[in-house]
């Protein structure tokens, strides 16, 4: 894939614009299986659904995601249950996507 997983998420204070569509598509090629969606306000986010054999596997996965999120100080929205986990990533401060969102996605893919 890419070297994104080797990078560190940089906290965003809201002093940068969110990525435009061309920048999003450039970075989307560097992560595996993530989709770009938009909210009602037309802001973009990354989303990926993961499948597992049972509740324990999905729970173990989200614990690992949580450890990465804390280490990177970048926290995705996570929903999970028996055999699944859904992750949504975006930068709240800019209401859109930045490089750190793709870095977090790449790190999650390494689990």
C-alpha positions as CSV (number, residue, x, y, z in Angstrom):
1,X,0.0,0.0,0.0
2,X,1.7,3.2,1.2
3,X,3.9,4.6,3.9
4,X,1.0,6.3,5.5
5,X,0.9,3.8,8.4
6,X,4.5,4.8,9.3
7,X,3.5,8.5,9.8
8,X,2.1,10.1,13.0
9,X,-1.3,11.8,13.1
10,X,-0.9,15.5,13.7
11,X,-3.6,17.2,15.8
12,X,-5.6,19.7,13.9
13,X,-6.6,23.0,15.5
14,X,-8.9,23.9,12.6
15,X,-6.3,26.2,11.0
16,X,-6.2,24.3,7.7
17,X,-8.9,23.7,5.0
18,X,-10.3,20.2,4.6
19,X,-9.1,18.2,1.6
20,X,-10.9,18.9,-1.7
21,X,-12.2,16.0,-3.8
22,X,-8.9,15.7,-5.9
23,X,-6.8,15.5,-2.7
24,X,-9.2,12.9,-1.2
25,X,-9.0,10.7,-4.2
26,X,-5.2,10.9,-4.2
27,X,-5.0,9.7,-0.6
28,X,-7.9,7.2,-1.1
29,X,-5.6,5.2,-3.4
30,X,-3.2,4.8,-0.5
31,X,-5.6,3.0,1.8
32,X,-7.4,-0.4,1.4
33,X,-11.1,-0.6,1.0
34,X,-12.2,2.7,2.6
35,X,-15.1,4.6,1.2
36,X,-15.6,8.4,1.1
37,X,-19.0,9.5,2.1
38,X,-20.5,12.9,2.7
39,X,-22.7,14.3,5.5
40,X,-25.8,16.4,4.9
41,X,-23.6,19.5,5.1
42,X,-21.5,18.1,2.3
43,X,-18.5,17.5,4.5
44,X,-16.6,14.3,3.8
45,X,-15.6,11.3,5.9
46,X,-14.0,7.9,5.6
47,X,-16.0,4.8,6.3
48,X,-15.2,1.1,6.4
49,X,-17.1,-1.9,7.5
50,X,-15.3,-4.9,8.9
51,X,-16.7,-8.5,9.3
52,X,-15.8,-11.0,11.9
53,X,-16.7,-14.6,12.9
54,X,-18.2,-13.6,16.3
55,X,-18.6,-10.9,18.9
56,X,-15.3,-11.7,20.6
57,X,-13.4,-11.1,17.4
58,X,-15.1,-7.8,16.7
59,X,-14.6,-6.7,20.3
60,X,-10.9,-7.6,20.2
61,X,-10.6,-5.6,17.0
62,X,-12.2,-2.4,18.4
63,X,-9.9,-2.7,21.5
64,X,-6.9,-2.6,19.1
65,X,-8.4,0.3,17.2
66,X,-8.9,2.2,20.5
67,X,-5.3,1.6,21.4
68,X,-4.2,3.1,18.1
69,X,-6.6,6.0,18.4
70,X,-5.3,6.9,21.9
71,X,-1.7,6.6,20.8
72,X,-2.3,8.8,17.7
73,X,-4.7,11.2,19.6
74,X,-7.2,10.8,16.7
75,X,-10.5,9.2,17.6
76,X,-12.8,7.6,15.0
77,X,-16.5,6.9,15.5
78,X,-16.9,3.2,16.1
79,X,-20.0,1.0,16.1
80,X,-19.8,-2.8,16.6
81,X,-21.7,-5.9,17.5
82,X,-21.8,-9.6,16.8
83,X,-19.5,-10.2,13.8
84,X,-19.1,-6.6,12.6
85,X,-17.4,-3.2,13.2
86,X,-18.1,0.0,11.4
87,X,-15.6,2.8,11.5
88,X,-16.0,6.5,10.5
89,X,-13.0,8.8,10.4
90,X,-12.9,12.6,9.9
91,X,-11.3,15.6,11.5
92,X,-13.9,17.4,13.6
93,X,-12.0,20.7,13.8
94,X,-12.2,21.2,10.0
95,X,-15.4,19.2,9.4
96,X,-13.7,17.1,6.7
97,X,-10.7,15.1,5.8
98,X,-7.0,15.7,6.3
99,X,-3.9,13.6,6.0
100,X,-4.2,12.3,9.6
101,X,-7.5,10.7,8.7
102,X,-5.8,8.6,6.1
103,X,-2.9,7.8,8.4
104,X,-5.3,6.5,11.0
105,X,-7.1,4.4,8.3
106,X,-3.8,2.9,7.2
107,X,-2.9,2.1,10.8
108,X,-6.2,0.4,11.4
109,X,-5.7,-1.7,8.2
110,X,-2.5,-3.1,9.7
111,X,-4.4,-4.7,12.6
